[in-house]
Amino acid sequence: MAISLIYGPTGSGKTKRLVKAYILAGRYNLKTIIIKPNVLYEEYDPYRIQYDGITIKENLFVLGIDKIPLDEKYSFVLVEDVHLFSIPEVHIVLENFFPISNNITFYGLLKDFANREFETTAYLLKNSKNLLDNVEELKTKCTVCGKHVARNTQRLINKVPAPITTPQIFLNKFVEHYPTCDKCYVGPDKLVEEVNV
């Protein structure tokens, strides 16, 4: 039995790891459930997970905690975008699956485009000794310079760094997110400083 948290900035490979876990479970005929947040945003398809040509369709996962089939036993429980769930919802997952599932893995972002922590991911990290068996931070290289480790998620709106006034979760066809290092990252605070100079 293992409860794990895998986190990192946009583009660090969280979805890749989830898809690999799903494929591995399928090879051994292990029953798997994928739980996604029930959120609706333009350009965000809640009914599929896609990575590197592999698509997991809606009949293989549930949207929202309230849709969890509590009468089923699963070997693998994979929770995508845990930062979009509330802390009570995470506890519902743990309380319902902890005694009967071999593996529960949460995947998500720790910080948003303004480097503010997402409450739920931060909560899991701060309480990792009591709640988790494994914690893994995924890392990737900066998209801009290609040299340094990316620890930030850069948000652009119409190719321009986003201001602090944009919502924490904001997805549509005009918005881009990509990983950047500290040197290349242009956060909302830096934009404010430049305006005030």
CYANA upper distance limits for C-alpha pairs under 8 A (distance plus 0.5 A):
  1 MET  CA    101 SER  CA      7.52
  1 MET  CA    102 ASN  CA      4.90
  1 MET  CA    103 ASN  CA      6.09
  2 ALA  CA    102 ASN  CA      6.90
  2 ALA  CA    103 ASN  CA      5.42
  2 ALA  CA    104 ILE  CA      6.89
  2 ALA  CA    132 LEU  CA      8.13
  2 ALA  CA    133 ASP  CA      6.24
  2 ALA  CA    134 ASN  CA      7.82
  3 ILE  CA    103 ASN  CA      6.42
  3 ILE  CA    104 ILE  CA      5.27
  3 ILE  CA    105 THR  CA      6.29
  3 ILE  CA    131 LEU  CA      8.02
  3 ILE  CA    132 LEU  CA      5.58
  3 ILE  CA    133 ASP  CA      5.73
  3 ILE  CA    134 ASN  CA      6.97
  4 SER  CA    103 ASN  CA      8.35
  4 SER  CA    104 ILE  CA      6.79
  4 SER  CA    105 THR  CA      5.15
  4 SER  CA    106 PHE  CA      6.66
  4 SER  CA    132 LEU  CA      6.14
  4 SER  CA    133 ASP  CA      6.34
  4 SER  CA    134 ASN  CA      5.09
  4 SER  CA    135 VAL  CA      6.20
  4 SER  CA    136 GLU  CA      8.37
  5 LEU  CA    105 THR  CA      6.27
  5 LEU  CA    106 PHE  CA      5.26
  5 LEU  CA    107 TYR  CA      6.53
  5 LEU  CA    108 GLY  CA      8.48
  5 LEU  CA    124 LEU  CA      8.20
  5 LEU  CA    132 LEU  CA      7.72
  5 LEU  CA    134 ASN  CA      6.90
  5 LEU  CA    135 VAL  CA      5.38
  5 LEU  CA    136 GLU  CA      6.81
  6 ILE  CA     14 LYS  CA      7.43
  6 ILE  CA    105 THR  CA      7.81
  6 ILE  CA    106 PHE  CA      6.66
  6 ILE  CA    107 TYR  CA      5.41
  6 ILE  CA    108 GLY  CA      7.17
  6 ILE  CA    135 VAL  CA      6.55
  6 ILE  CA    136 GLU  CA      5.39
  6 ILE  CA    137 GLU  CA      6.43
  6 ILE  CA    138 LEU  CA      7.48
  7 TYR  CA     14 LYS  CA      7.31
  7 TYR  CA    107 TYR  CA      6.22
  7 TYR  CA    108 GLY  CA      5.47
  7 TYR  CA    109 LEU  CA      5.96
  7 TYR  CA    110 LEU  CA      6.89
  7 TYR  CA    136 GLU  CA      6.98
  7 TYR  CA    137 GLU  CA      5.58
  7 TYR  CA    138 LEU  CA      6.49
  8 GLY  CA     12 SER  CA      6.31
  8 GLY  CA     13 GLY  CA      8.41
  8 GLY  CA     14 LYS  CA      7.67
  8 GLY  CA    108 GLY  CA      7.39
  8 GLY  CA    109 LEU  CA      5.98
  8 GLY  CA    110 LEU  CA      7.00
  8 GLY  CA    137 GLU  CA      6.01
  8 GLY  CA    138 LEU  CA      5.38
  8 GLY  CA    139 LYS  CA      6.82
  8 GLY  CA    151 ARG  CA      8.02
  9 PRO  CA    109 LEU  CA      6.31
  9 PRO  CA    110 LEU  CA      7.78
  9 PRO  CA    111 LYS  CA      7.84
  9 PRO  CA    138 LEU  CA      8.22
  9 PRO  CA    139 LYS  CA      8.01
  9 PRO  CA    150 ALA  CA      7.95
  9 PRO  CA    151 ARG  CA      6.61
  9 PRO  CA    152 ASN  CA      6.47
  9 PRO  CA    153 THR  CA      6.11
  9 PRO  CA    179 PRO  CA      6.64
 10 THR  CA    109 LEU  CA      7.76
 10 THR  CA    152 ASN  CA      8.45
 10 THR  CA    153 THR  CA      6.25
 10 THR  CA    177 HIS  CA      7.24
 10 THR  CA    178 TYR  CA      6.21
 10 THR  CA    179 PRO  CA      6.06
 11 GLY  CA    140 THR  CA      7.76
 11 GLY  CA    178 TYR  CA      6.76
 11 GLY  CA    179 PRO  CA      6.52
 12 SER  CA    138 LEU  CA      6.20
 12 SER  CA    139 LYS  CA      5.94
 12 SER  CA    140 THR  CA      5.61
 12 SER  CA    179 PRO  CA      8.05
 13 GLY  CA     17 ARG  CA      6.75
 13 GLY  CA    138 LEU  CA      7.39
 14 LYS  CA     18 LEU  CA      6.86
 14 LYS  CA    107 TYR  CA      6.69
 14 LYS  CA    108 GLY  CA      7.60
 14 LYS  CA    138 LEU  CA      7.92
 15 THR  CA     19 VAL  CA      6.64
 15 THR  CA     49 ILE  CA      8.49
 15 THR  CA     51 TYR  CA      7.40
 15 THR  CA     80 GLU  CA      8.31
 15 THR  CA    107 TYR  CA      8.32
 16 LYS  CA     20 LYS  CA      6.67
 16 LYS  CA     51 TYR  CA      6.80
 17 ARG  CA     21 ALA  CA      6.68
 18 LEU  CA     22 TYR  CA      6.73
 18 LEU  CA     78 LEU  CA      7.50
 18 LEU  CA     80 GLU  CA      8.22
 18 LEU  CA    107 TYR  CA      8.09
 19 VAL  CA     23 ILE  CA      6.68
 19 VAL  CA     51 TYR  CA      7.72
 19 VAL  CA     54 ILE  CA      8.43
 20 LYS  CA     24 LEU  CA      6.57
 21 ALA  CA     25 ALA  CA      6.65
 22 TYR  CA     26 GLY  CA      6.78
 22 TYR  CA     32 THR  CA      7.54
 23 ILE  CA     27 ARG  CA      6.86
 24 LEU  CA     28 TYR  CA      7.35
 25 ALA  CA     29 ASN  CA      6.66
 25 ALA  CA     30 LEU  CA      5.47
 25 ALA  CA     31 LYS  CA      7.63
 25 ALA  CA     32 THR  CA      7.41
 25 ALA  CA     76 PHE  CA      7.76
 26 GLY  CA     30 LEU  CA      6.35
 26 GLY  CA     31 LYS  CA      8.02
 26 GLY  CA     32 THR  CA      8.42
 30 LEU  CA     74 TYR  CA      8.05
 30 LEU  CA     75 SER  CA      6.28
 30 LEU  CA     76 PHE  CA      7.78
 31 LYS  CA     73 LYS  CA      8.20
 31 LYS  CA     74 TYR  CA      5.56
 31 LYS  CA     75 SER  CA      5.90
 31 LYS  CA     76 PHE  CA      7.06
 32 THR  CA     74 TYR  CA      5.97
 32 THR  CA     75 SER  CA      6.46
 32 THR  CA     76 PHE  CA      5.18
 32 THR  CA     77 VAL  CA      6.45
 32 THR  CA     78 LEU  CA      8.13
 33 ILE  CA     60 LEU  CA      7.28
 33 ILE  CA     61 PHE  CA      6.15
 33 ILE  CA     62 VAL  CA      8.07
 33 ILE  CA     74 TYR  CA      7.15
 33 ILE  CA     76 PHE  CA      6.92
 33 ILE  CA     77 VAL  CA      5.62
 33 ILE  CA     78 LEU  CA      6.78
 34 ILE  CA     60 LEU  CA      7.47
 34 ILE  CA     61 PHE  CA      5.04
 34 ILE  CA     62 VAL  CA      6.91
 34 ILE  CA     77 VAL  CA      6.55
 34 ILE  CA     78 LEU  CA      5.21
 34 ILE  CA     79 VAL  CA      6.29
 34 ILE  CA     80 GLU  CA      7.67
 35 ILE  CA     61 PHE  CA      6.29
 35 ILE  CA     62 VAL  CA      5.64
 35 ILE  CA     63 LEU  CA      6.52
 35 ILE  CA     64 GLY  CA      7.19
 35 ILE  CA     65 ILE  CA      7.87
 35 ILE  CA     68 ILE  CA      8.34
 35 ILE  CA     77 VAL  CA      8.05
 35 ILE  CA     78 LEU  CA      6.70
 35 ILE  CA     79 VAL  CA      5.26
 35 ILE  CA     80 GLU  CA      6.72
 36 LYS  CA     46 PRO  CA      7.91
 36 LYS  CA     61 PHE  CA      7.79
 36 LYS  CA     62 VAL  CA      6.75
 36 LYS  CA     63 LEU  CA      5.43
 36 LYS  CA     64 GLY  CA      6.51
 36 LYS  CA     79 VAL  CA      6.67
 36 LYS  CA     80 GLU  CA      5.75
 36 LYS  CA     81 ASP  CA      7.27
 37 PRO  CA     46 PRO  CA      8.35
 37 PRO  CA     63 LEU  CA      6.09
 37 PRO  CA     64 GLY  CA      5.46
 37 PRO  CA     65 ILE  CA      8.20
 37 PRO  CA     80 GLU  CA      7.87
 37 PRO  CA     81 ASP  CA      7.34
 37 PRO  CA     82 VAL  CA      8.11
 37 PRO  CA     84 LEU  CA      6.71
 37 PRO  CA     85 PHE  CA      6.82
 38 ASN  CA     46 PRO  CA      7.64
 38 ASN  CA     63 LEU  CA      5.36
 38 ASN  CA     64 GLY  CA      5.18
 39 VAL  CA     46 PRO  CA      7.57
 40 LEU  CA     44 TYR  CA      7.27
 40 LEU  CA     45 ASP  CA      8.20
 40 LEU  CA     46 PRO  CA      7.47
 41 TYR  CA     45 ASP  CA      8.31
 41 TYR  CA    170 PHE  CA      7.99
 41 TYR  CA    171 LEU  CA      6.42
 41 TYR  CA    172 ASN  CA      7.41
 42 GLU  CA    171 LEU  CA      6.51
 42 GLU  CA    172 ASN  CA      5.24
 42 GLU  CA    173 LYS  CA      7.77
 43 GLU  CA    171 LEU  CA      6.78
 43 GLU  CA    172 ASN  CA      5.48
 43 GLU  CA    173 LYS  CA      6.57
 44 TYR  CA    171 LEU  CA      7.29
 44 TYR  CA    172 ASN  CA      8.02
 46 PRO  CA     63 LEU  CA      7.95
 47 TYR  CA     57 LYS  CA      6.83
 47 TYR  CA     58 GLU  CA      5.24
 48 ARG  CA     55 THR  CA      7.23
 48 ARG  CA     56 ILE  CA      6.06
 48 ARG  CA     57 LYS  CA      5.19
 48 ARG  CA     58 GLU  CA      6.07
 49 ILE  CA     55 THR  CA      6.22
 49 ILE  CA     56 ILE  CA      5.60
 49 ILE  CA     57 LYS  CA      7.24
 50 GLN  CA     54 ILE  CA      6.10
 50 GLN  CA     55 THR  CA      4.90
 50 GLN  CA     56 ILE  CA      6.81
 51 TYR  CA     55 THR  CA      7.12
 56 ILE  CA     60 LEU  CA      7.32
 57 LYS  CA     61 PHE  CA      7.99
 58 GLU  CA     62 VAL  CA      7.71
 62 VAL  CA     67 LYS  CA      6.53
 62 VAL  CA     68 ILE  CA      7.06
 63 LEU  CA     67 LYS  CA      6.85
 64 GLY  CA     68 ILE  CA      7.93
 65 ILE  CA     89 GLU  CA      6.90
 65 ILE  CA     92 ILE  CA      8.11
 65 ILE  CA     93 VAL  CA      7.97
 70 LEU  CA     96 ASN  CA      7.46
 73 LYS  CA     97 PHE  CA      8.40
 73 LYS  CA    100 ILE  CA      6.82
 73 LYS  CA    101 SER  CA      7.26
 74 TYR  CA     97 PHE  CA      8.38
 74 TYR  CA    100 ILE  CA      7.72
 74 TYR  CA    101 SER  CA      5.94
 74 TYR  CA    102 ASN  CA      8.22
 75 SER  CA    100 ILE  CA      8.30
 75 SER  CA    101 SER  CA      5.33
 75 SER  CA    102 ASN  CA      5.48
 75 SER  CA    103 ASN  CA      6.77
 76 PHE  CA    101 SER  CA      6.80
 76 PHE  CA    102 ASN  CA      6.69
 76 PHE  CA    103 ASN  CA      5.40
 76 PHE  CA    104 ILE  CA      6.53
 76 PHE  CA    105 THR  CA      8.44
 77 VAL  CA     97 PHE  CA      8.23
 77 VAL  CA    101 SER  CA      7.67
 77 VAL  CA    103 ASN  CA      6.63
 77 VAL  CA    104 ILE  CA      5.12
 77 VAL  CA    105 THR  CA      6.80
 78 LEU  CA    104 ILE  CA      6.46
 78 LEU  CA    105 THR  CA      5.52
 78 LEU  CA    106 PHE  CA      6.68
 78 LEU  CA    107 TYR  CA      8.21
 79 VAL  CA    104 ILE  CA      8.20
 79 VAL  CA    105 THR  CA      6.61
 79 VAL  CA    106 PHE  CA      5.24
 79 VAL  CA    107 TYR  CA      6.58
 80 GLU  CA    106 PHE  CA      6.82
 80 GLU  CA    107 TYR  CA      5.58
 80 GLU  CA    108 GLY  CA      7.03
 81 ASP  CA     85 PHE  CA      8.00
 81 ASP  CA    106 PHE  CA      8.12
 81 ASP  CA    107 TYR  CA      6.13
 81 ASP  CA    108 GLY  CA      4.99
 81 ASP  CA    109 LEU  CA      7.59
 82 VAL  CA     90 VAL  CA      8.39
 82 VAL  CA    106 PHE  CA      6.48
 82 VAL  CA    107 TYR  CA      6.30
 82 VAL  CA    108 GLY  CA      5.54
 82 VAL  CA    109 LEU  CA      8.17
 82 VAL  CA    120 THR  CA      7.52
 82 VAL  CA    121 THR  CA      7.24
 83 HIS  CA    108 GLY  CA      6.02
 83 HIS  CA    109 LEU  CA      6.52
 83 HIS  CA    110 LEU  CA      7.68
 83 HIS  CA    118 PHE  CA      6.27
 83 HIS  CA    119 GLU  CA      7.63
 83 HIS  CA    120 THR  CA      5.91
 83 HIS  CA    121 THR  CA      5.94
 84 LEU  CA    120 THR  CA      8.21
 85 PHE  CA     89 GLU  CA      6.70
 85 PHE  CA     90 VAL  CA      7.41
 85 PHE  CA    120 THR  CA      7.32
 86 SER  CA     90 VAL  CA      7.03
 86 SER  CA    119 GLU  CA      8.44
 86 SER  CA    120 THR  CA      6.51
 87 ILE  CA     91 HIS  CA      7.00
 87 ILE  CA    119 GLU  CA      8.27
 87 ILE  CA    120 THR  CA      5.83
 87 ILE  CA    123 TYR  CA      8.00
 88 PRO  CA     92 ILE  CA      6.84
 89 GLU  CA     93 VAL  CA      6.99
 90 VAL  CA     94 LEU  CA      6.88
 91 HIS  CA     95 GLU  CA      6.42
 92 ILE  CA     96 ASN  CA      6.55
 93 VAL  CA     97 PHE  CA      6.45
 93 VAL  CA     98 PHE  CA      8.25
 94 LEU  CA     98 PHE  CA      5.61
 95 GLU  CA     99 PRO  CA      8.24
 97 PHE  CA    101 SER  CA      5.98
 97 PHE  CA    104 ILE  CA      8.20
 98 PHE  CA    104 ILE  CA      8.10
108 GLY  CA    121 THR  CA      7.47
109 LEU  CA    118 PHE  CA      7.77
109 LEU  CA    121 THR  CA      7.46
110 LEU  CA    117 GLU  CA      6.06
110 LEU  CA    118 PHE  CA      6.10
110 LEU  CA    121 THR  CA      6.00
110 LEU  CA    122 ALA  CA      6.84
111 LYS  CA    115 ASN  CA      5.53
111 LYS  CA    116 ARG  CA      5.66
111 LYS  CA    117 GLU  CA      4.76
111 LYS  CA    118 PHE  CA      6.11
111 LYS  CA    152 ASN  CA      8.12
111 LYS  CA    153 THR  CA      8.19
112 ASP  CA    116 ARG  CA      5.95
112 ASP  CA    117 GLU  CA      6.92
112 ASP  CA    118 PHE  CA      7.34
112 ASP  CA    153 THR  CA      7.07
112 ASP  CA    168 GLN  CA      7.08
113 PHE  CA    152 ASN  CA      7.63
113 PHE  CA    153 THR  CA      5.57
113 PHE  CA    154 GLN  CA      6.09
113 PHE  CA    155 ARG  CA      6.23
113 PHE  CA    168 GLN  CA      7.96
113 PHE  CA    187 GLY  CA      7.63
114 ALA  CA    153 THR  CA      8.50
114 ALA  CA    164 ILE  CA      7.43
114 ALA  CA    187 GLY  CA      6.21
114 ALA  CA    188 PRO  CA      6.57
114 ALA  CA    189 ASP  CA      8.26
115 ASN  CA    152 ASN  CA      7.40
115 ASN  CA    153 THR  CA      8.25
115 ASN  CA    187 GLY  CA      8.32
117 GLU  CA    121 THR  CA      8.17
117 GLU  CA    122 ALA  CA      6.83
118 PHE  CA    122 ALA  CA      6.58
119 GLU  CA    123 TYR  CA      6.50
120 THR  CA    124 LEU  CA      6.84
121 THR  CA    125 LEU  CA      6.84
122 ALA  CA    126 LYS  CA      6.61
123 TYR  CA    127 ASN  CA      6.59
124 LEU  CA    128 SER  CA      6.07
124 LEU  CA    131 LEU  CA      7.61
124 LEU  CA    132 LEU  CA      8.18
125 LEU  CA    135 VAL  CA      8.29
127 ASN  CA    131 LEU  CA      6.53
127 ASN  CA    132 LEU  CA      8.26
128 SER  CA    132 LEU  CA      5.30
128 SER  CA    133 ASP  CA      7.94
128 SER  CA    135 VAL  CA      8.09
129 LYS  CA    133 ASP  CA      7.92
139 LYS  CA    149 VAL  CA      7.17
139 LYS  CA    150 ALA  CA      7.17
139 LYS  CA    151 ARG  CA      7.82
140 THR  CA    149 VAL  CA      6.32
140 THR  CA    150 ALA  CA      6.14
140 THR  CA    179 PRO  CA      8.05
141 LYS  CA    146 GLY  CA      6.08
141 LYS  CA    147 LYS  CA      6.74
141 LYS  CA    148 HIS  CA      6.15
141 LYS  CA    149 VAL  CA      5.15
141 LYS  CA    150 ALA  CA      5.63
141 LYS  CA    179 PRO  CA      7.92
141 LYS  CA    180 THR  CA      7.87
141 LYS  CA    181 CYS  CA      8.00
142 CYS  CA    146 GLY  CA      5.38
142 CYS  CA    147 LYS  CA      6.87
142 CYS  CA    148 HIS  CA      6.22
142 CYS  CA    149 VAL  CA      6.34
142 CYS  CA    150 ALA  CA      5.12
142 CYS  CA    179 PRO  CA      6.11
142 CYS  CA    180 THR  CA      4.79
142 CYS  CA    181 CYS  CA      5.66
142 CYS  CA    184 CYS  CA      8.33
143 THR  CA    150 ALA  CA      8.35
143 THR  CA    178 TYR  CA      7.25
143 THR  CA    179 PRO  CA      6.34
143 THR  CA    180 THR  CA      6.26
144 VAL  CA    180 THR  CA      6.98
144 VAL  CA    184 CYS  CA      7.09
145 CYS  CA    184 CYS  CA      7.74
148 HIS  CA    181 CYS  CA      6.36
149 VAL  CA    180 THR  CA      8.15
149 VAL  CA    181 CYS  CA      6.13
150 ALA  CA    179 PRO  CA      5.97
150 ALA  CA    180 THR  CA      5.04
150 ALA  CA    181 CYS  CA      4.48
150 ALA  CA    182 ASP  CA      7.64
151 ARG  CA    179 PRO  CA      7.42
151 ARG  CA    180 THR  CA      6.89
151 ARG  CA    181 CYS  CA      6.15
151 ARG  CA    182 ASP  CA      7.43
152 ASN  CA    179 PRO  CA      6.15
152 ASN  CA    180 THR  CA      5.71
152 ASN  CA    181 CYS  CA      6.63
152 ASN  CA    182 ASP  CA      7.41
152 ASN  CA    185 TYR  CA      7.26
153 THR  CA    177 HIS  CA      6.78
153 THR  CA    178 TYR  CA      6.10
153 THR  CA    179 PRO  CA      5.26
153 THR  CA    180 THR  CA      6.64
153 THR  CA    185 TYR  CA      8.38
154 GLN  CA    161 PRO  CA      7.93
154 GLN  CA    176 GLU  CA      8.43
154 GLN  CA    177 HIS  CA      5.94
154 GLN  CA    178 TYR  CA      5.83
154 GLN  CA    179 PRO  CA      6.49
154 GLN  CA    180 THR  CA      6.72
154 GLN  CA    185 TYR  CA      6.78
154 GLN  CA    186 VAL  CA      7.48
154 GLN  CA    187 GLY  CA      7.78
155 ARG  CA    161 PRO  CA      6.35
155 ARG  CA    162 ALA  CA      6.21
155 ARG  CA    175 VAL  CA      7.45
155 ARG  CA    176 GLU  CA      6.14
155 ARG  CA    177 HIS  CA      5.15
155 ARG  CA    178 TYR  CA      7.40
156 LEU  CA    160 VAL  CA      5.40
156 LEU  CA    161 PRO  CA      4.90
156 LEU  CA    162 ALA  CA      5.79
156 LEU  CA    175 VAL  CA      6.16
156 LEU  CA    176 GLU  CA      5.61
156 LEU  CA    177 HIS  CA      7.03
157 ILE  CA    161 PRO  CA      6.79
157 ILE  CA    162 ALA  CA      6.20
157 ILE  CA    174 PHE  CA      6.06
157 ILE  CA    175 VAL  CA      5.12
157 ILE  CA    176 GLU  CA      7.04
158 ASN  CA    174 PHE  CA      5.80
158 ASN  CA    175 VAL  CA      7.05
159 LYS  CA    175 VAL  CA      8.41
159 LYS  CA    176 GLU  CA      8.20
161 PRO  CA    186 VAL  CA      7.14
161 PRO  CA    187 GLY  CA      7.81
161 PRO  CA    188 PRO  CA      8.04
162 ALA  CA    166 THR  CA      7.35
162 ALA  CA    187 GLY  CA      8.27
162 ALA  CA    188 PRO  CA      7.10
163 PRO  CA    187 GLY  CA      8.47
163 PRO  CA    188 PRO  CA      5.56
163 PRO  CA    191 LEU  CA      7.68
164 ILE  CA    188 PRO  CA      5.58
164 ILE  CA    189 ASP  CA      8.02
166 THR  CA    170 PHE  CA      7.83
170 PHE  CA    175 VAL  CA      8.11
171 LEU  CA    175 VAL  CA      6.53
180 THR  CA    184 CYS  CA      6.44
180 THR  CA    185 TYR  CA      5.92
181 CYS  CA    185 TYR  CA      6.39
186 VAL  CA    190 LYS  CA      6.69
186 VAL  CA    191 LEU  CA      7.77
187 GLY  CA    191 LEU  CA      7.12
188 PRO  CA    192 VAL  CA      6.89
189 ASP  CA    193 GLU  CA      6.81
190 LYS  CA    194 GLU  CA      6.76
191 LEU  CA    195 VAL  CA      6.83
192 VAL  CA    196 ASN  CA      6.74
193 GLU  CA    197 VAL  CA      6.79
